[in-house]
C-alpha cells in the first residue's frame, strides 16, 4: 500500500518534475502541501486530483470521408 503523504523527492518523482519546480509550485499554491515540523509533504490524493485536472480531452480527428 502506498503511503498517503509523500516527501518532496517522492512527489517530484511521482509527477515527473524537478524538485525545484515542485517547491516553486508549493510556494505559489499551485499544489497543496502539508508542513509537519520541518518537513514539506504532499498528499497523494491531492497529486492525483492535480493530474486529473491537467488532463486534456483527446482531439477528434475527422477524415475526408465524413
C-alpha positions in Angstrom: 0.0 0.0 0.0 1.3 3.4 -0.9 1.8 6.0 1.8 -0.6 8.8 1.7 1.9 11.6 2.4 5.0 11.7 0.1 8.3 13.6 0.6 9.3 16.3 -1.9 11.7 13.8 -3.6 9.0 11.1 -3.9 6.4 13.7 -5.1 8.8 15.1 -7.8 9.4 11.5 -9.0 5.7 10.8 -8.9 4.9 13.8 -11.0 7.9 13.5 -13.3 9.2 17.0 -12.4 12.3 18.5 -10.8 12.3 19.0 -7.1 12.9 22.8 -7.6 9.8 23.0 -9.7 7.8 21.3 -7.0 9.0 23.8 -4.4 8.0 26.7 -6.7 4.6 25.2 -7.2 4.1 24.6 -3.5 5.2 28.1 -2.6 2.8 29.6 -5.3 -0.1 27.5 -4.2 -0.3 25.6 -7.5 0.0 22.4 -5.5 -1.2 21.8 -1.9 1.3 20.8 0.7 1.4 19.8 4.3 4.1 21.1 6.7 4.8 18.7 9.6 7.7 20.0 11.7 10.4 21.0 9.2 9.2 18.5 6.5 7.1 19.6 3.5 4.9 16.7 2.5 2.4 16.1 -0.3 -0.9 14.2 -0.1 -1.1 11.6 -2.9 -4.8 12.3 -3.2 -4.1 15.9 -4.0 -1.5 14.9 -6.6 -4.0 12.6 -8.3 -6.6 15.4 -8.4 -4.0 17.7 -9.9 -3.2 15.2 -12.6 -6.9 14.7 -13.3 -7.4 18.5 -13.7 -4.5 18.7 -16.1 -5.8 16.1 -18.5 -6.9 17.2 -21.9 -9.7 15.7 -23.9 -8.4 13.8 -27.0 -8.8 15.7 -30.2 -11.4 14.3 -32.5 -10.0 13.6 -35.9 -12.2 13.8 -39.0 -11.4 12.3 -42.3 -12.3 13.5 -45.8 -14.8 10.6 -46.0 -17.1 12.1 -43.4 
